[in-house]
Amino acid sequence: METLQKTALAITIIGAINWGLIGLFDFNLVTALFGDETMMTRIIYILVGITGLINIGILFKHLDYD
């Protein structure tokens, strides 16, 4: 499970960097690499969204008060 969470965190960080590029420079790295409105672009966006949901588990992981 730890490997999945680390992989998900890495993908989420890449997604966050992409959003930073969009906000700062109006440059979308995903569409620059894979094209606009392509299936691969949609898959990348879906993957980043899923990994964001997986990372919710990291947020609550250390709240175990045993």
Beta strands, then each sheet from edge to edge (+ up, - down):
end
